[in-house]
Amino acid sequence: MTDWLEVGLATGAADRVNAEAGVRAAYQQAGLPPPETVVWCGSPRAGALTAAELTARGEAGRSVRAQVRTRPWAVARAEATDRLGHLEWSRHWVATGQRNWRLIVDRVVAPLRARLEDELGDRRLTLLDAVLGQHDAAWLGAHEGSESLSGLAQVARSAGWWWPLERAAVLSERPVELHRDNLGRLHHGEGAALSYPDGWAMYAWHSMPIPPELAAELPNVTAERIRKEENAEIRRVMLEHFGFERYLRDSKAKRLHEDECGVLWRVNLPGDEPLVMVEVLNSTPEPDGSRRTYFLRVPPETARAREGVAWTFGLTEEEYRPLAQT
C-alpha cells in the first residue's frame, strides 16, 4: 500500500513521465480527450499564473477540474459509503484519512493557499481550478485501489499542484524543501520552511509567516539584537530561537524569588511584557545521575517561584502541593 502521508509531504523533482501519464488517464476516466499540451512550472504560484494566462488568452479552453477531480471524488465517496455503510465509512476515514488531512491540508495546504491568494490578487480565482497533486494524498488514502481515481493517484505520486484545462494541462513541481515542527506546522529557523525549484518560497516560524530577512538573521542573533528589536512579534520569534535560558543568562536577568520549587527570574523587554520564568530542577535524575534544569515561562505578574510552577499546572499557589515534583 502507498504511504500517502509520505506522498503528501514528498520533496524532490517530479516524475514527469509518470505524472503526464497520470494526467492522460485522469482525462480518460473523466470521459475527456487527453490534453494537447502539457506545460511544466516550477511552483504552484507559477502554475496558477500560467493557467490564468492560458485561460485569459483562450488558448487552452476552460477548466475541466469538475470532471477530472470533483466528480470522481464524489462518486468514490458515495460508492464507499454505500459499500461500508455510514458508520463503517466514518471509521475507515478516521483510520486512513483523518490524520493525513490534518497534517497535509491543515498544516501545509492552508497556509500555502493563503499565501498564494495574497500574492495572486485578482488572479487568485485560478486557485479554484487547481488539482492539488501530491497534496490530494490527504484523501486518496481512503480510496486506495479505486480504479476511477487511479489517474489522480498517479499524478499525486509524481507531481505537485496542477490545472486541467480542455486543451492543456499545467503541472507544477514538488517542493525542494519542506520543514515542519513537531506538530506538523511549517517551521524553519534557518531558511525557507517551504521552497520550490523556481525560487518561490515561504518562511514560517511555527506556522507564523516571517520575512526572509528574519530567517536569514536567526542563526546569528544575539541577546543585544533581541533587546533592540522594536517589533514584539519578531522579538518573540528571536527569543524562541535564541533560547529563553540563554537569553536570561546573557541579559543578566533579575532574580526575583527562590523557594523549594525553584528560582523566579525577570527581564524587562522594551515595548512588550516582561519575560518572567521559573527555573526548576527535574527531580528525576538522568541516566548519568545528573538532574536537568528547566525554564518555564509564567505570567509577568508572578511574584513567587511556587506561584509560577502552580500556574503551569492550572492551580493556585495554595492548591499546589505535589507529592513528587517531576
Short mmCIF file of the C-alpha atoms (twelve columns), coordinates in Angstrom:
data_MODEL
# 
_entry.id   MODEL 
# 
loop_
_atom_site.group_PDB 
_atom_site.id 
_atom_site.type_symbol 
_atom_site.label_atom_id 
_atom_site.label_alt_id 
_atom_site.label_comp_id 
_atom_site.label_asym_id 
_atom_site.label_seq_id 
_atom_site.Cartn_x 
_atom_site.Cartn_y 
_atom_site.Cartn_z 
_atom_site.pdbx_PDB_model_num 
ATOM 1   C CA . MET A 1   0.000   0.000  0.000   1 
ATOM 2   C CA . THR A 2   1.067   3.564  -0.662  1 
ATOM 3   C CA . ASP A 3   2.235   5.634  2.294   1 
ATOM 4   C CA . TRP A 4   0.038   8.594  1.423   1 
ATOM 5   C CA . LEU A 5   1.392   10.855 4.131   1 
ATOM 6   C CA . GLU A 6   4.860   10.359 2.665   1 
ATOM 7   C CA . VAL A 7   3.449   11.231 -0.780  1 
ATOM 8   C CA . GLY A 8   1.802   14.386 0.540   1 
ATOM 9   C CA . LEU A 9   4.998   15.614 2.196   1 
ATOM 10  C CA . ALA A 10  7.431   14.479 -0.508  1 
ATOM 11  C CA . THR A 11  10.148  16.765 -1.824  1 
ATOM 12  C CA . GLY A 12  12.327  16.476 -4.888  1 
ATOM 13  C CA . ALA A 13  11.921  16.613 -8.637  1 
ATOM 14  C CA . ALA A 14  8.646   15.490 -10.157 1 
ATOM 15  C CA . ASP A 15  8.497   12.244 -12.097 1 
ATOM 16  C CA . ARG A 16  7.316   13.993 -15.240 1 
ATOM 17  C CA . VAL A 17  6.789   10.882 -17.357 1 
ATOM 18  C CA . ASN A 18  4.534   9.222  -14.800 1 
ATOM 19  C CA . ALA A 19  2.788   12.478 -13.966 1 
ATOM 20  C CA . GLU A 20  1.863   13.093 -17.598 1 
ATOM 21  C CA . ALA A 21  0.662   9.515  -17.968 1 
ATOM 22  C CA . GLY A 22  -1.495  10.024 -14.892 1 
ATOM 23  C CA . VAL A 23  -2.957  13.206 -16.372 1 
ATOM 24  C CA . ARG A 24  -3.930  11.368 -19.559 1 
ATOM 25  C CA . ALA A 25  -5.519  8.590  -17.506 1 
ATOM 26  C CA . ALA A 26  -7.447  11.109 -15.379 1 
ATOM 27  C CA . TYR A 27  -8.851  12.785 -18.506 1 
ATOM 28  C CA . GLN A 28  -9.786  9.413  -19.982 1 
ATOM 29  C CA . GLN A 29  -11.518 8.332  -16.760 1 
ATOM 30  C CA . ALA A 30  -13.481 11.588 -16.898 1 
ATOM 31  C CA . GLY A 31  -14.577 10.840 -20.461 1 
ATOM 32  C CA . LEU A 32  -12.400 13.592 -21.945 1 
ATOM 33  C CA . PRO A 33  -9.787  13.569 -24.707 1 
ATOM 34  C CA . PRO A 34  -6.233  13.987 -23.365 1 
ATOM 35  C CA . PRO A 35  -4.768  17.491 -23.310 1 
ATOM 36  C CA . GLU A 36  -2.959  18.585 -26.459 1 
ATOM 37  C CA . THR A 37  -0.247  20.323 -24.447 1 
ATOM 38  C CA . VAL A 38  1.385   19.821 -21.064 1 
ATOM 39  C CA . VAL A 39  3.156   22.826 -19.524 1 
ATOM 40  C CA . TRP A 40  5.507   22.402 -16.564 1 
ATOM 41  C CA . CYS A 41  6.088   25.139 -13.970 1 
ATOM 42  C CA . GLY A 42  8.479   25.442 -11.053 1 
ATOM 43  C CA . SER A 43  5.942   26.149 -8.296  1 
ATOM 44  C CA . PRO A 44  2.197   26.370 -7.599  1 
ATOM 45  C CA . ARG A 45  2.459   30.135 -7.942  1 
ATOM 46  C CA . ALA A 46  3.947   29.863 -11.415 1 
ATOM 47  C CA . GLY A 47  1.377   27.202 -12.286 1 
ATOM 48  C CA . ALA A 48  -1.517  29.427 -11.232 1 
ATOM 49  C CA . LEU A 49  -0.179  32.362 -13.248 1 
ATOM 50  C CA . THR A 50  0.387   30.191 -16.311 1 
ATOM 51  C CA . ALA A 51  -3.099  28.673 -16.103 1 
ATOM 52  C CA . ALA A 52  -4.629  32.130 -15.691 1 
ATOM 53  C CA . GLU A 53  -2.722  33.433 -18.728 1 
ATOM 54  C CA . LEU A 54  -3.663  30.480 -20.939 1 
ATOM 55  C CA . THR A 55  -7.309  30.795 -19.944 1 
ATOM 56  C CA . ALA A 56  -7.360  34.562 -20.496 1 
ATOM 57  C CA . ARG A 57  -5.886  34.159 -23.988 1 
ATOM 58  C CA . GLY A 58  -8.413  31.441 -24.824 1 
ATOM 59  C CA . GLU A 59  -5.621  29.102 -25.929 1 
ATOM 60  C CA . ALA A 60  -6.434  26.173 -23.654 1 
ATOM 61  C CA . GLY A 61  -10.188 26.311 -23.181 1 
ATOM 62  C CA . ARG A 62  -11.989 26.288 -19.879 1 
ATOM 63  C CA . SER A 63  -11.166 24.403 -16.701 1 
ATOM 64  C CA . VAL A 64  -12.243 20.768 -16.544 1 
ATOM 65  C CA . ARG A 65  -11.475 20.324 -12.856 1 
ATOM 66  C CA . ALA A 66  -15.074 19.378 -12.075 1 
ATOM 67  C CA . GLN A 67  -14.936 16.437 -14.489 1 
ATOM 68  C CA . VAL A 68  -11.375 15.366 -13.668 1 
ATOM 69  C CA . ARG A 69  -11.285 15.732 -9.898  1 
ATOM 70  C CA . THR A 70  -14.541 16.849 -8.225  1 
ATOM 71  C CA . ARG A 71  -16.933 14.280 -9.704  1 
ATOM 72  C CA . PRO A 72  -14.649 11.226 -9.414  1 
ATOM 73  C CA . TRP A 73  -14.000 12.007 -5.752  1 
ATOM 74  C CA . ALA A 74  -17.725 12.440 -5.062  1 
ATOM 75  C CA . VAL A 75  -18.519 9.168  -6.826  1 
ATOM 76  C CA . ALA A 76  -15.767 7.332  -4.918  1 
ATOM 77  C CA . ARG A 77  -17.069 8.645  -1.582  1 
ATOM 78  C CA . ALA A 78  -20.635 7.661  -2.427  1 
ATOM 79  C CA . GLU A 79  -19.557 4.173  -3.501  1 
ATOM 80  C CA . ALA A 80  -17.504 3.683  -0.349  1 
ATOM 81  C CA . THR A 81  -20.388 4.839  1.842   1 
ATOM 82  C CA . ASP A 82  -22.818 2.514  0.087   1 
ATOM 83  C CA . ARG A 83  -20.404 -0.392 0.394   1 
ATOM 84  C CA . LEU A 84  -19.393 0.156  4.020   1 
ATOM 85  C CA . GLY A 85  -22.357 1.978  5.483   1 
ATOM 86  C CA . HIS A 86  -22.111 5.384  7.132   1 
ATOM 87  C CA . LEU A 87  -20.703 4.143  10.442  1 
ATOM 88  C CA . GLU A 88  -18.003 1.946  8.905   1 
ATOM 89  C CA . TRP A 89  -17.119 4.653  6.396   1 
ATOM 90  C CA . SER A 90  -16.565 7.081  9.277   1 
ATOM 91  C CA . ARG A 91  -14.307 4.566  10.980  1 
ATOM 92  C CA . HIS A 92  -12.499 3.899  7.716   1 
ATOM 93  C CA . TRP A 93  -11.902 7.643  7.219   1 
ATOM 94  C CA . VAL A 94  -10.510 8.003  10.738  1 
ATOM 95  C CA . ALA A 95  -8.125  5.106  10.080  1 
ATOM 96  C CA . THR A 96  -6.989  6.115  6.593   1 
ATOM 97  C CA . GLY A 97  -7.535  9.825  6.026   1 
ATOM 98  C CA . GLN A 98  -8.136  11.943 9.104   1 
ATOM 99  C CA . ARG A 99  -4.516  12.262 10.250  1 
ATOM 100 C CA . ASN A 100 -3.251  12.780 6.693   1 
ATOM 101 C CA . TRP A 101 -5.831  15.513 6.144   1 
ATOM 102 C CA . ARG A 102 -4.754  17.308 9.302   1 
ATOM 103 C CA . LEU A 103 -1.034  17.112 8.554   1 
ATOM 104 C CA . ILE A 104 -1.267  17.836 4.824   1 
ATOM 105 C CA . VAL A 105 -4.280  20.108 4.317   1 
ATOM 106 C CA . ASP A 106 -4.492  21.924 7.641   1 
ATOM 107 C CA . ARG A 107 -0.758  22.284 8.244   1 
ATOM 108 C CA . VAL A 108 0.626   22.734 4.714   1 
ATOM 109 C CA . VAL A 109 -2.070  23.400 2.110   1 
ATOM 110 C CA . ALA A 110 -3.999  26.002 4.134   1 
ATOM 111 C CA . PRO A 111 -1.036  28.376 4.695   1 
ATOM 112 C CA . LEU A 112 0.207   27.725 1.153   1 
ATOM 113 C CA . ARG A 113 -3.165  28.638 -0.320  1 
ATOM 114 C CA . ALA A 114 -3.434  31.725 1.905   1 
ATOM 115 C CA . ARG A 115 -0.037  32.943 0.729   1 
ATOM 116 C CA . LEU A 116 -0.940  32.314 -2.923  1 
ATOM 117 C CA . GLU A 117 -4.231  34.189 -2.550  1 
ATOM 118 C CA . ASP A 118 -2.352  37.192 -1.146  1 
ATOM 119 C CA . GLU A 119 0.201   37.193 -3.955  1 
ATOM 120 C CA . LEU A 120 -2.101  36.447 -6.879  1 
ATOM 121 C CA . GLY A 121 -4.545  39.258 -6.193  1 
ATOM 122 C CA . ASP A 122 -7.291  39.406 -8.839  1 
ATOM 123 C CA . ARG A 123 -5.947  36.158 -10.339 1 
ATOM 124 C CA . ARG A 124 -6.485  34.185 -7.142  1 
ATOM 125 C CA . LEU A 125 -9.681  32.629 -8.539  1 
ATOM 126 C CA . THR A 126 -7.378  30.418 -10.619 1 
ATOM 127 C CA . LEU A 127 -6.688  28.526 -7.406  1 
ATOM 128 C CA . LEU A 128 -10.251 27.211 -7.511  1 
ATOM 129 C CA . ASP A 129 -9.311  25.329 -10.692 1 
ATOM 130 C CA . ALA A 130 -6.256  23.651 -9.166  1 
ATOM 131 C CA . VAL A 131 -5.973  19.922 -8.527  1 
ATOM 132 C CA . LEU A 132 -3.608  19.523 -5.603  1 
ATOM 133 C CA . GLY A 133 -1.460  16.697 -6.933  1 
ATOM 134 C CA . GLN A 134 0.651   15.303 -4.095  1 
ATOM 135 C CA . HIS A 135 -1.498  17.136 -1.551  1 
ATOM 136 C CA . ASP A 136 -4.549  15.149 -2.672  1 
ATOM 137 C CA . ALA A 137 -2.811  12.369 -0.754  1 
ATOM 138 C CA . ALA A 138 -4.784  13.771 2.192   1 
ATOM 139 C CA . TRP A 139 -7.887  11.927 0.943   1 
ATOM 140 C CA . LEU A 140 -6.624  9.449  -1.663  1 
ATOM 141 C CA . GLY A 141 -5.508  7.063  1.067   1 
ATOM 142 C CA . ALA A 142 -9.133  6.459  1.969   1 
ATOM 143 C CA . HIS A 143 -9.750  5.199  -1.579  1 
ATOM 144 C CA . GLU A 144 -6.669  3.046  -2.095  1 
ATOM 145 C CA . GLY A 145 -7.160  0.837  -5.156  1 
ATOM 146 C CA . SER A 146 -10.083 2.773  -6.640  1 
ATOM 147 C CA . GLU A 147 -9.823  2.347  -10.408 1 
ATOM 148 C CA . SER A 148 -11.730 5.552  -11.163 1 
ATOM 149 C CA . LEU A 149 -9.162  7.549  -9.150  1 
ATOM 150 C CA . SER A 150 -6.055  5.803  -10.466 1 
ATOM 151 C CA . GLY A 151 -5.103  8.685  -12.780 1 
ATOM 152 C CA . LEU A 152 -5.363  11.253 -9.988  1 
ATOM 153 C CA . ALA A 153 -3.408  8.931  -7.699  1 
ATOM 154 C CA . GLN A 154 -0.634  8.545  -10.278 1 
ATOM 155 C CA . VAL A 155 -0.267  12.321 -10.611 1 
ATOM 156 C CA . ALA A 156 -0.282  12.668 -6.820  1 
ATOM 157 C CA . ARG A 157 2.621   10.227 -6.522  1 
ATOM 158 C CA . SER A 158 4.571   12.106 -9.181  1 
ATOM 159 C CA . ALA A 159 3.978   15.891 -9.108  1 
ATOM 160 C CA . GLY A 160 2.655   18.934 -7.308  1 
ATOM 161 C CA . TRP A 161 -0.400  21.084 -7.970  1 
ATOM 162 C CA . TRP A 162 -1.837  21.027 -11.491 1 
ATOM 163 C CA . TRP A 163 -4.515  22.699 -13.599 1 
ATOM 164 C CA . PRO A 164 -6.629  20.586 -16.026 1 
ATOM 165 C CA . LEU A 165 -7.923  22.649 -18.946 1 
ATOM 166 C CA . GLU A 166 -9.754  21.491 -22.056 1 
ATOM 167 C CA . ARG A 167 -6.734  21.553 -24.363 1 
ATOM 168 C CA . ALA A 168 -3.826  21.876 -21.949 1 
ATOM 169 C CA . ALA A 169 -2.681  20.695 -18.549 1 
ATOM 170 C CA . VAL A 170 -0.434  22.892 -16.405 1 
ATOM 171 C CA . LEU A 171 1.658   20.897 -13.913 1 
ATOM 172 C CA . SER A 172 3.957   22.156 -11.170 1 
ATOM 173 C CA . GLU A 173 6.992   20.675 -9.478  1 
ATOM 174 C CA . ARG A 174 7.067   19.400 -5.928  1 
ATOM 175 C CA . PRO A 175 8.933   21.461 -3.304  1 
ATOM 176 C CA . VAL A 176 12.671  21.070 -2.954  1 
ATOM 177 C CA . GLU A 177 12.465  21.716 0.803   1 
ATOM 178 C CA . LEU A 178 9.770   21.234 3.427   1 
ATOM 179 C CA . HIS A 179 10.462  21.875 7.107   1 
ATOM 180 C CA . ARG A 180 7.916   21.345 9.884   1 
ATOM 181 C CA . ASP A 181 7.795   21.486 13.673  1 
ATOM 182 C CA . ASN A 182 6.744   18.622 15.947  1 
ATOM 183 C CA . LEU A 183 3.074   19.477 15.321  1 
ATOM 184 C CA . GLY A 184 3.494   19.346 11.549  1 
ATOM 185 C CA . ARG A 185 3.307   23.125 11.055  1 
ATOM 186 C CA . LEU A 186 5.548   24.943 8.582   1 
ATOM 187 C CA . HIS A 187 8.605   25.952 10.568  1 
ATOM 188 C CA . HIS A 188 12.275  26.691 9.968   1 
ATOM 189 C CA . GLY A 189 14.671  28.988 11.750  1 
ATOM 190 C CA . GLU A 190 17.496  28.963 9.235   1 
ATOM 191 C CA . GLY A 191 15.873  29.451 5.848   1 
ATOM 192 C CA . ALA A 192 12.654  28.779 3.978   1 
ATOM 193 C CA . ALA A 193 10.126  26.410 5.505   1 
ATOM 194 C CA . LEU A 194 8.776   25.570 2.041   1 
ATOM 195 C CA . SER A 195 10.627  26.244 -1.215  1 
ATOM 196 C CA . TYR A 196 10.274  25.340 -4.889  1 
ATOM 197 C CA . PRO A 197 12.726  24.884 -7.773  1 
ATOM 198 C CA . ASP A 198 11.933  28.269 -9.337  1 
ATOM 199 C CA . GLY A 199 12.914  30.079 -6.134  1 
ATOM 200 C CA . TRP A 200 9.437   30.778 -4.778  1 
ATOM 201 C CA . ALA A 201 9.401   30.108 -1.046  1 
ATOM 202 C CA . MET A 202 7.555   30.536 2.234   1 
ATOM 203 C CA . TYR A 203 9.223   31.444 5.517   1 
ATOM 204 C CA . ALA A 204 7.498   30.499 8.762   1 
ATOM 205 C CA . TRP A 205 8.103   30.061 12.470  1 
ATOM 206 C CA . HIS A 206 5.676   27.542 13.991  1 
ATOM 207 C CA . SER A 207 3.252   28.375 11.137  1 
ATOM 208 C CA . MET A 208 3.556   32.147 11.626  1 
ATOM 209 C CA . PRO A 209 4.787   33.813 8.412   1 
ATOM 210 C CA . ILE A 210 8.077   35.655 8.877   1 
ATOM 211 C CA . PRO A 211 10.078  37.811 6.467   1 
ATOM 212 C CA . PRO A 212 13.004  36.128 4.648   1 
ATOM 213 C CA . GLU A 213 15.486  38.551 6.175   1 
ATOM 214 C CA . LEU A 214 14.479  37.422 9.681   1 
ATOM 215 C CA . ALA A 215 15.025  33.764 8.785   1 
ATOM 216 C CA . ALA A 216 18.476  34.696 7.471   1 
ATOM 217 C CA . GLU A 217 19.314  36.559 10.678  1 
ATOM 218 C CA . LEU A 218 18.124  33.991 13.234  1 
ATOM 219 C CA . PRO A 219 21.182  31.687 13.158  1 
ATOM 220 C CA . ASN A 220 23.397  34.570 14.319  1 
ATOM 221 C CA . VAL A 221 21.012  36.558 16.504  1 
ATOM 222 C CA . THR A 222 22.358  37.893 19.810  1 
ATOM 223 C CA . ALA A 223 20.793  38.971 23.090  1 
ATOM 224 C CA . GLU A 224 21.684  42.578 22.290  1 
ATOM 225 C CA . ARG A 225 19.968  42.340 18.892  1 
ATOM 226 C CA . ILE A 226 16.861  40.913 20.573  1 
ATOM 227 C CA . ARG A 227 16.793  43.792 23.068  1 
ATOM 228 C CA . LYS A 228 16.977  46.334 20.240  1 
ATOM 229 C CA . GLU A 229 14.156  44.791 18.180  1 
ATOM 230 C CA . GLU A 230 11.090  47.044 18.370  1 
ATOM 231 C CA . ASN A 231 8.578   44.673 16.777  1 
ATOM 232 C CA . ALA A 232 7.194   42.494 19.595  1 
ATOM 233 C CA . GLU A 233 6.239   39.557 17.343  1 
ATOM 234 C CA . ILE A 234 9.643   39.426 15.684  1 
ATOM 235 C CA . ARG A 235 11.310  39.705 19.091  1 
ATOM 236 C CA . ARG A 236 9.339   36.707 20.337  1 
ATOM 237 C CA . VAL A 237 10.491  34.650 17.354  1 
ATOM 238 C CA . MET A 238 14.082  35.688 18.058  1 
ATOM 239 C CA . LEU A 239 13.669  34.762 21.723  1 
ATOM 240 C CA . GLU A 240 12.315  31.308 20.950  1 
ATOM 241 C CA . HIS A 241 15.144  30.611 18.511  1 
ATOM 242 C CA . PHE A 242 17.835  32.047 20.798  1 
ATOM 243 C CA . GLY A 243 16.543  30.141 23.816  1 
ATOM 244 C CA . PHE A 244 14.966  31.582 26.960  1 
ATOM 245 C CA . GLU A 245 17.586  30.147 29.319  1 
ATOM 246 C CA . ARG A 246 20.421  31.571 27.250  1 
ATOM 247 C CA . TYR A 247 18.691  34.942 26.993  1 
ATOM 248 C CA . LEU A 248 18.147  35.122 30.756  1 
ATOM 249 C CA . ARG A 249 21.826  34.387 31.297  1 
ATOM 250 C CA . ASP A 250 23.136  36.807 28.667  1 
ATOM 251 C CA . SER A 251 20.747  39.576 29.736  1 
ATOM 252 C CA . LYS A 252 21.710  39.414 33.410  1 
ATOM 253 C CA . ALA A 253 18.134  38.667 34.470  1 
ATOM 254 C CA . LYS A 254 16.940  39.842 37.887  1 
ATOM 255 C CA . ARG A 255 16.494  37.111 40.495  1 
ATOM 256 C CA . LEU A 256 13.052  37.841 41.997  1 
ATOM 257 C CA . HIS A 257 12.405  34.943 44.348  1 
ATOM 258 C CA . GLU A 258 13.599  31.482 45.335  1 
ATOM 259 C CA . ASP A 259 11.923  28.694 47.270  1 
ATOM 260 C CA . GLU A 260 11.803  24.897 47.298  1 
ATOM 261 C CA . CYS A 261 10.028  24.915 43.907  1 
ATOM 262 C CA . GLY A 262 12.684  26.870 42.033  1 
ATOM 263 C CA . VAL A 263 14.031  30.305 41.157  1 
ATOM 264 C CA . LEU A 264 11.961  33.115 39.629  1 
ATOM 265 C CA . TRP A 265 13.747  35.309 37.058  1 
ATOM 266 C CA . ARG A 266 12.666  38.501 35.261  1 
ATOM 267 C CA . VAL A 267 13.931  40.530 32.296  1 
ATOM 268 C CA . ASN A 268 12.194  43.675 31.055  1 
ATOM 269 C CA . LEU A 269 11.554  43.841 27.297  1 
ATOM 270 C CA . PRO A 270 11.123  47.273 25.667  1 
ATOM 271 C CA . GLY A 271 7.596   47.736 24.343  1 
ATOM 272 C CA . ASP A 272 6.485   44.279 25.486  1 
ATOM 273 C CA . GLU A 273 5.524   42.434 28.649  1 
ATOM 274 C CA . PRO A 274 8.460   41.339 30.829  1 
ATOM 275 C CA . LEU A 275 9.963   37.894 30.362  1 
ATOM 276 C CA . VAL A 276 9.356   36.064 33.666  1 
ATOM 277 C CA . MET A 277 10.446  32.452 34.052  1 
ATOM 278 C CA . VAL A 278 10.764  29.862 36.798  1 
ATOM 279 C CA . GLU A 279 13.932  27.780 36.875  1 
ATOM 280 C CA . VAL A 280 13.123  24.301 38.182  1 
ATOM 281 C CA . LEU A 281 15.227  21.211 38.757  1 
ATOM 282 C CA . ASN A 282 13.860  17.902 37.479  1 
ATOM 283 C CA . SER A 283 13.508  15.540 40.453  1 
ATOM 284 C CA . THR A 284 14.090  12.518 38.196  1 
ATOM 285 C CA . PRO A 285 17.818  12.001 37.568  1 
ATOM 286 C CA . GLU A 286 19.258  11.430 34.116  1 
ATOM 287 C CA . PRO A 287 20.981  8.067  33.383  1 
ATOM 288 C CA . ASP A 288 24.328  9.598  34.392  1 
ATOM 289 C CA . GLY A 289 22.919  10.768 37.739  1 
ATOM 290 C CA . SER A 290 22.699  14.453 36.801  1 
ATOM 291 C CA . ARG A 291 19.470  16.458 37.008  1 
ATOM 292 C CA . ARG A 292 18.190  18.637 34.187  1 
ATOM 293 C CA . THR A 293 17.168  22.240 34.711  1 
ATOM 294 C CA . TYR A 294 14.021  23.574 33.020  1 
ATOM 295 C CA . PHE A 295 12.776  27.111 32.496  1 
ATOM 296 C CA . LEU A 296 9.017   27.672 32.494  1 
ATOM 297 C CA . ARG A 297 7.581   30.956 31.232  1 
ATOM 298 C CA . VAL A 298 4.919   32.330 33.565  1 
ATOM 299 C CA . PRO A 299 2.705   35.453 33.674  1 
ATOM 300 C CA . PRO A 300 4.632   38.719 34.178  1 
ATOM 301 C CA . GLU A 301 2.816   39.485 37.454  1 
ATOM 302 C CA . THR A 302 4.105   36.261 39.091  1 
ATOM 303 C CA . ALA A 303 5.841   37.117 42.375  1 
ATOM 304 C CA . ARG A 304 6.984   33.747 43.762  1 
ATOM 305 C CA . ALA A 305 8.514   30.606 42.303  1 
ATOM 306 C CA . ARG A 306 5.840   28.297 43.776  1 
ATOM 307 C CA . GLU A 307 3.140   30.548 42.345  1 
ATOM 308 C CA . GLY A 308 4.707   30.258 38.894  1 
ATOM 309 C CA . VAL A 309 5.050   26.462 38.990  1 
ATOM 310 C CA . ALA A 310 1.466   26.149 40.240  1 
ATOM 311 C CA . TRP A 311 0.261   28.291 37.340  1 
ATOM 312 C CA . THR A 312 1.792   25.858 34.822  1 
ATOM 313 C CA . PHE A 313 -0.497  23.164 36.280  1 
ATOM 314 C CA . GLY A 314 -3.564  25.421 36.235  1 
ATOM 315 C CA . LEU A 315 -3.530  25.684 40.049  1 
ATOM 316 C CA . THR A 316 -3.239  28.429 42.613  1 
ATOM 317 C CA . GLU A 317 -0.201  28.631 44.857  1 
ATOM 318 C CA . GLU A 318 -2.280  27.314 47.775  1 
ATOM 319 C CA . GLU A 319 -3.609  24.357 45.747  1 
ATOM 320 C CA . TYR A 320 -0.166  23.261 44.539  1 
ATOM 321 C CA . ARG A 321 1.085   20.556 46.898  1 
ATOM 322 C CA . PRO A 322 2.948   17.935 44.831  1 
ATOM 323 C CA . LEU A 323 3.946   14.635 46.389  1 
ATOM 324 C CA . ALA A 324 6.879   14.497 43.998  1 
ATOM 325 C CA . GLN A 325 7.928   17.150 41.503  1 
ATOM 326 C CA . THR A 326 8.869   15.926 38.004  1 
# 
